[in-house]
């Protein structure tokens, strides 16, 4: 995409802090949204974790997770 900065890649790790409170149907929707944003997604111990490779994708993903699914239970780190 033209908007991406070449070479600006890292890992955006988004964690659902209380995944036991996320209904199964919501998890399915969340993982589908992650795939649409070019994520690699999976379970990591008790946390639902999504990893993205660009800062722009990270920003979109955290918006989806906070606004539509997880509220304040989600946070993101871009490294």
Secondary structure, DSSP 8 states (H G I E B T S, - for coil): -TTS-TT-EEEEEEEETTGGGS-HHHHHHHHHHHHHTT-EEEEETTEEEEEEEEHHHHHHHHHHIIIIIIGGGEEEEE-
